[in-house]
Amino acid sequence: MLSGDSIDVSIVVPAFNEERRLGRTVNVLIEYFRGRSLRFEVILVDDGSRDSTLDLMRGFAAANAAVKVVSLASNRGKGRATAAGVMITRGAIVLTTDADLSTPIDEFDKLLAQLAGGADIAIASRAAAASVIAVGQPSYRVMMGRAFNRIVQLLLLPGIKDTQCGFKLYQGPIARELFGSSRIDGFAFDVEILVLAVRLRYRVCEVAVRWENSPDSRVSPVRHSLEMLRDVLRLRLSLARIRREPEPALIGVDQGA
């Protein structure tokens, strides 16, 4: 894709207390991208973990020059951890993914195809008609997720059905621009990033993927849901203070399996 010493793709993996799952994830990512004609880097971000996550990350970095580690001194939240990782990337494109690989890395090509077709950002969507939910969430989480997405569509992002899937692919300069402007530290950072993208007229495409729930979720159904709702409302109020808003970018939905 590129020449010289450039990086084709940067993969950013934020993690908090992920000592049990992170090792497999990093090995899968390295094996996958080594098998591609892409120069890559894996950015592991420790969000103030209290277990051996950081030691595990440092072990991978010592053994593989493609792996880099960012360490936050305290637990700041997934949004701040992701931003810290994105801001040191060098890739022409930037992939953000969860530490549990709920969206398998094999789905990468679907998002890459959208960028090749002209999109600036391709986001995995569990809500697209052709998505495959191999392992579903508990019913209460499904209902809470749908309610949150309905609020987000009503207040901020009409047309985007799933802002919260962690598997997203960006043109590199755009990722660094957006995350450099982000202010939300918690799980609602995805909403803020997409709002910024739409306001800047970047082309966002929602892509159907295969996804499976991880039972060891780091999301508290009560505390984090309330924090996300608070952040969304604050974001809407901040936008209301801006007198003149640009027309939103066209958002496409890829329904392919």
Secondary structure, DSSP 8 states (H G I E B T S, - for coil): ---TT-EEEEEEEEESS-TTTHHHHHHHHHHHHHTTT--EEEEEEEES-SSSHHHHHHHHHHH-TTEEEEEESS---HHHHHHHHHTT--EEEEEE--TT-SS-GGGHHHHHHHHHTT-SEEEEESSSTT-EEEE---HHHHHHHHHHHHHHHHHT-TT-S-S--S-EEEEHHHHHHHHHH----STTHHHHHHHHHHHTT--EEEEE-EEE--SS----TTHHHHHHHHHHHHHHHHHHT-S-------EEEE---
